[in-house]
Amino acid sequence: MTKKFFAAVAICLALSPAALADPFKVKVDQTVTLKLNQPANSVVVGNATVADVTVHDARTLLVTGKAFGSTNLTVLDRAGNTIYSSQLMVGGEDDNGLTVIRSGATYSYSCVDKCRATPMVGDAPGHFSDVMATVSGKQATAKGDQ
């Protein structure tokens, strides 16, 4: 019985490598390449507000973090078999980021050369709106709209 049990476990593990994938991690506003062992036919993200996936080619996906949180990513082959499945975790800013929490409200800054406000999902609404107005104004000026 023990041999049959271990044989069954070995077969299950061999047939479902996708179930063993570690959580795939990406940061908000960053894109990470995911290479597949087999060609993909369908790609499904559980919650598209958390992450986006772009198919570069049949074996290369580009995963972009859109908002803090976690969801799942499932990739199917042409026959409908799962070839990749993983939790997709979207986390915080990079090492150059600064988050200030004041009276329960969050304010995000990018500190590449000096700290400047940056729009981040979850920031205080007024702060987010002010920063986005500045970003939009700069884009409009660059296009010659103003």
One Martini backbone bead per residue (centre of mass of N, CA, C, O) as a GRO file, in nm:
protein
  146
    1MET     BB    1   0.056   0.063  -0.020
    2THR     BB    2   0.293   0.262   0.000
    3LYS     BB    3   0.380   0.247  -0.298
    4LYS     BB    4   0.110   0.349  -0.416
    5PHE     BB    5   0.105   0.619  -0.275
    6PHE     BB    6   0.378   0.734  -0.384
    7ALA     BB    7   0.303   0.700  -0.679
    8ALA     BB    8   0.058   0.889  -0.675
    9VAL     BB    9   0.210   1.141  -0.581
   10ALA     BB   10   0.413   1.152  -0.815
   11ILE     BB   11   0.202   1.183  -1.039
   12CYS     BB   12   0.072   1.443  -0.936
   13LEU     BB   13   0.329   1.615  -0.945
   14ALA     BB   14   0.390   1.571  -1.250
   15LEU     BB   15   0.095   1.680  -1.355
   16SER     BB   16   0.116   1.953  -1.132
   17PRO     BB   17   0.332   2.206  -1.145
   18ALA     BB   18   0.151   2.460  -1.113
   19ALA     BB   19   0.078   2.414  -0.802
   20LEU     BB   20   0.398   2.482  -0.710
   21ALA     BB   21   0.406   2.771  -0.739
   22ASP     BB   22   0.522   3.050  -0.654
   23PRO     BB   23   0.476   3.349  -0.574
   24PHE     BB   24   0.413   3.624  -0.769
   25LYS     BB   25   0.612   3.923  -0.784
   26VAL     BB   26   0.507   4.273  -0.782
   27LYS     BB   27   0.514   4.607  -0.839
   28VAL     BB   28   0.391   4.894  -0.845
   29ASP     BB   29   0.445   5.013  -1.165
   30GLN     BB   30   0.555   4.729  -1.263
   31THR     BB   31   0.749   4.508  -1.479
   32VAL     BB   32   0.742   4.148  -1.536
   33THR     BB   33   0.892   3.866  -1.648
   34LEU     BB   34   0.733   3.561  -1.784
   35LYS     BB   35   0.846   3.241  -1.827
   36LEU     BB   36   0.761   2.965  -2.025
   37ASN     BB   37   0.771   2.615  -2.101
   38GLN     BB   38   0.506   2.673  -2.260
   39PRO     BB   39   0.267   2.742  -2.468
   40ALA     BB   40   0.025   2.982  -2.484
   41ASN     BB   41  -0.340   3.058  -2.508
   42SER     BB   42  -0.430   3.140  -2.207
   43VAL     BB   43  -0.505   3.433  -1.996
   44VAL     BB   44  -0.569   3.470  -1.635
   45VAL     BB   45  -0.700   3.724  -1.423
   46GLY     BB   46  -0.874   3.759  -1.142
   47ASN     BB   47  -0.774   4.080  -1.090
   48ALA     BB   48  -0.744   4.362  -1.297
   49THR     BB   49  -0.684   4.583  -1.066
   50VAL     BB   50  -0.401   4.457  -0.973
   51ALA     BB   51  -0.338   4.323  -1.267
   52ASP     BB   52  -0.142   4.286  -1.571
   53VAL     BB   53  -0.140   4.102  -1.889
   54THR     BB   54   0.103   4.051  -2.143
   55VAL     BB   55   0.155   3.918  -2.461
   56HIS     BB   56   0.447   3.872  -2.633
   57ASP     BB   57   0.451   3.557  -2.640
   58ALA     BB   58   0.393   3.219  -2.597
   59ARG     BB   59   0.646   3.239  -2.351
   60THR     BB   60   0.576   3.559  -2.286
   61LEU     BB   61   0.514   3.757  -2.002
   62LEU     BB   62   0.365   4.070  -1.885
   63VAL     BB   63   0.372   4.192  -1.552
   64THR     BB   64   0.152   4.437  -1.398
   65GLY     BB   65   0.131   4.651  -1.139
   66LYS     BB   66  -0.161   4.840  -1.013
   67ALA     BB   67  -0.230   4.721  -0.716
   68PHE     BB   68  -0.274   4.644  -0.413
   69GLY     BB   69  -0.233   4.288  -0.375
   70SER     BB   70  -0.420   3.988  -0.463
   71THR     BB   71  -0.408   3.715  -0.696
   72ASN     BB   72  -0.450   3.531  -0.996
   73LEU     BB   73  -0.269   3.307  -1.226
   74THR     BB   74  -0.367   3.167  -1.550
   75VAL     BB   75  -0.237   2.913  -1.777
   76LEU     BB   76  -0.317   2.793  -2.104
   77ASP     BB   77  -0.338   2.571  -2.336
   78ARG     BB   78  -0.480   2.457  -2.627
   79ALA     BB   79  -0.622   2.210  -2.448
   80GLY     BB   80  -0.676   2.345  -2.142
   81ASN     BB   81  -0.423   2.325  -1.985
   82THR     BB   82  -0.241   2.377  -1.707
   83ILE     BB   83   0.087   2.552  -1.706
   84TYR     BB   84   0.001   2.797  -1.505
   85SER     BB   85  -0.007   2.870  -1.142
   86SER     BB   86  -0.063   3.168  -0.935
   87GLN     BB   87   0.010   3.381  -0.713
   88LEU     BB   88  -0.046   3.741  -0.717
   89MET     BB   89   0.179   3.988  -0.588
   90VAL     BB   90   0.121   4.330  -0.488
   91GLY     BB   91   0.341   4.584  -0.402
   92GLY     BB   92   0.546   4.816  -0.320
   93GLU     BB   93   0.776   5.022  -0.342
   94ASP     BB   94   1.074   5.108  -0.385
   95ASP     BB   95   1.377   5.220  -0.245
   96ASN     BB   96   1.285   5.530  -0.348
   97GLY     BB   97   1.056   5.525  -0.147
   98LEU     BB   98   0.796   5.719   0.031
   99THR     BB   99   0.594   5.682   0.328
  100VAL     BB  100   0.333   5.879   0.467
  101ILE     BB  101   0.173   5.872   0.790
  102ARG     BB  102  -0.116   6.086   0.856
  103SER     BB  103  -0.387   6.042   1.027
  104GLY     BB  104  -0.428   5.771   0.831
  105ALA     BB  105  -0.280   5.898   0.592
  106THR     BB  106  -0.145   5.867   0.263
  107TYR     BB  107   0.193   5.953   0.137
  108SER     BB  108   0.368   5.971  -0.170
  109TYR     BB  109   0.722   5.920  -0.263
  110SER     BB  110   0.989   6.010  -0.475
  111CYS     BB  111   1.364   5.945  -0.416
  112VAL     BB  112   1.596   5.973  -0.631
  113ASP     BB  113   1.715   6.279  -0.559
  114LYS     BB  114   1.437   6.385  -0.456
  115CYS     BB  115   1.150   6.446  -0.297
  116ARG     BB  116   0.838   6.352  -0.462
  117ALA     BB  117   0.537   6.349  -0.547
  118THR     BB  118   0.326   6.050  -0.589
  119PRO     BB  119   0.103   5.851  -0.737
  120MET     BB  120  -0.094   5.631  -0.519
  121VAL     BB  121  -0.259   5.379  -0.438
  122GLY     BB  122  -0.414   5.491  -0.124
  123ASP     BB  123  -0.408   5.770  -0.107
  124ALA     BB  124  -0.498   6.058  -0.030
  125PRO     BB  125  -0.728   6.210  -0.216
  126GLY     BB  126  -0.608   6.498  -0.228
  127HIS     BB  127  -0.319   6.420  -0.295
  128PHE     BB  128  -0.377   6.260  -0.551
  129SER     BB  129  -0.519   6.490  -0.708
  130ASP     BB  130  -0.286   6.694  -0.704
  131VAL     BB  131  -0.076   6.518  -0.846
  132MET     BB  132  -0.243   6.455  -1.102
  133ALA     BB  133  -0.269   6.749  -1.194
  134THR     BB  134   0.032   6.788  -1.240
  135VAL     BB  135   0.077   6.560  -1.442
  136SER     BB  136  -0.136   6.650  -1.650
  137GLY     BB  137  -0.017   6.932  -1.699
  138LYS     BB  138   0.255   6.833  -1.807
  139GLN     BB  139   0.143   6.670  -2.047
  140ALA     BB  140  -0.005   6.904  -2.185
  141THR     BB  141   0.246   7.081  -2.228
  142ALA     BB  142   0.409   6.874  -2.400
  143LYS     BB  143   0.175   6.875  -2.630
  144GLY     BB  144   0.052   7.186  -2.643
  145ASP     BB  145  -0.235   7.242  -2.483
  146GLN     BB  146  -0.120   7.525  -2.317
   0.00000   0.00000   0.00000
